[in-house]
Every structure is written in C-alpha cells, then in structure tokens.
Amino acid sequence: MLRDIQNALNTANPSQTRRVLSVIRAVLTCWTAHYLAFRRLLDLRITLDILVKQERERGNDAKIVTGDAASRRKAKEMIELIDDPLMWHTLARYCQRLL
C-alpha cells in the first residue's frame, strides 16, 4: 500500500526524484538505526497521511485495521500517532538534535 501511494505521488510529480521508500525498523542496540528509522518516518509522512485517509474512506472495507483484537488495537494506536502533529514535531526535533 505504501509503495502504491508513493508510485502515484511520483507519477503526479514527475519533476521530483522518483524514490519508493519503506519503513526502517530500529535495532535496539544501535542509536544510528533509531535516527535512520525516525528520519525515514519523517520522509514518509505524506505517504502515511494518505494511507490513513484512504483507510478512513474504506470504512468497513479496511485493509489496515484488521485481524484479531490485539492487532486492530495496535493498528488504531498507530493511526492515532500518524494523526498526531505533536508526534511529528517531536520526531523532527529529536532528529535535528542528533545531527
């Protein structure tokens, strides 16, 4: 789903560099991995916002909030985080401090 959204954005903006990114999962023992994972989330913000918007438009035909109760709860938590401007601001400040 992220790949499809990014491909659509690349097609809509042909003047920009065409890149398709994936989420990076941080390794607990490496602070650089955390920094790179946070930076990647910031790079994917627009794509994640679109993904959440599409999920809301699907209603009962959801593709993200699925599975057992624990999976649905976790997906809803992640959607709330993606919608939280304070989370994005904090993430950006954190990455800026690490430089």
Wavefront OBJ file of the C-alpha trace (Angstrom):
o trace
v 0.000 0.000 0.000
v 2.827 2.434 0.827
v 4.516 1.550 -2.446
v 1.314 2.191 -4.435
v 0.820 5.610 -2.841
v 4.444 6.596 -3.455
v 4.261 5.462 -7.073
v 1.109 7.552 -7.534
v 2.833 10.577 -5.958
v 5.855 10.059 -8.224
v 3.590 9.939 -11.269
v 1.752 13.075 -10.163
v 5.051 14.952 -9.657
v 7.377 13.807 -12.472
v 9.802 16.686 -11.841
v 10.791 15.264 -8.445
v 13.211 12.408 -7.872
v 11.348 9.110 -8.042
v 12.009 7.082 -4.916
v 9.975 4.439 -3.188
v 10.833 4.138 0.495
v 9.986 1.557 3.117
v 9.754 1.859 6.879
v 13.007 1.114 8.725
v 12.784 -0.859 11.937
v 15.288 0.302 14.549
v 17.713 -2.087 16.225
v 17.661 -1.653 19.995
v 21.447 -1.655 20.375
v 22.242 0.899 17.708
v 21.321 4.585 18.118
v 22.118 5.264 14.452
v 19.393 2.808 13.458
v 16.921 4.766 15.587
v 17.951 8.014 13.938
v 17.620 6.500 10.451
v 14.244 4.952 11.332
v 12.962 8.292 12.638
v 14.292 10.160 9.574
v 12.588 7.653 7.299
v 9.277 8.150 9.108
v 9.626 11.883 8.511
v 10.329 11.183 4.827
v 7.206 9.001 4.681
v 4.892 11.411 6.492
v 2.862 12.462 3.445
v 2.539 8.859 2.305
v 1.422 7.739 5.766
v -1.118 10.594 5.939
v -2.585 9.471 2.604
v -2.641 5.850 3.772
v -4.622 6.791 6.899
v -7.018 8.928 4.855
v -7.647 6.043 2.461
v -8.213 3.689 5.383
v -10.889 6.008 6.795
v -12.579 6.288 3.401
v -12.763 2.496 3.116
v -14.885 2.226 6.280
v -15.897 -1.412 6.719
v -13.571 -2.431 3.882
v -10.475 -1.575 5.961
v -7.094 -3.012 5.000
v -5.010 -1.799 7.948
v -7.281 -2.245 10.955
v -7.810 -5.983 10.582
v -7.015 -9.225 12.371
v -7.590 -10.160 15.968
v -8.457 -7.675 18.712
v -4.818 -7.018 19.645
v -3.853 -6.345 16.011
v -6.792 -3.987 15.499
v -5.941 -2.134 18.719
v -2.290 -1.730 17.685
v -3.286 -0.527 14.195
v -5.621 2.059 15.726
v -2.808 3.257 18.017
v -0.515 3.677 15.008
v -3.189 5.607 13.105
v -3.612 7.925 16.104
v 0.153 8.514 16.160
v 0.224 9.283 12.438
v -2.577 11.809 13.000
v -0.798 13.470 15.944
v 1.016 16.680 14.879
v 2.887 16.742 18.201
v 4.415 13.342 17.460
v 5.746 14.588 14.111
v 7.063 17.789 15.681
v 8.807 15.845 18.459
v 10.283 13.396 15.966
v 11.643 16.231 13.820
v 13.167 17.972 16.838
v 14.721 14.736 18.036
v 16.320 14.110 14.636
v 17.569 17.681 14.499
v 19.260 17.303 17.884
v 21.054 14.138 16.805
v 22.795 15.904 13.939
l 1 2 3 4 5 6 7 8 9 10 11 12 13 14 15 16 17 18 19 20 21 22 23 24 25 26 27 28 29 30 31 32 33 34 35 36 37 38 39 40 41 42 43 44 45 46 47 48 49 50 51 52 53 54 55 56 57 58 59 60 61 62 63 64 65 66 67 68 69 70 71 72 73 74 75 76 77 78 79 80 81 82 83 84 85 86 87 88 89 90 91 92 93 94 95 96 97 98 99
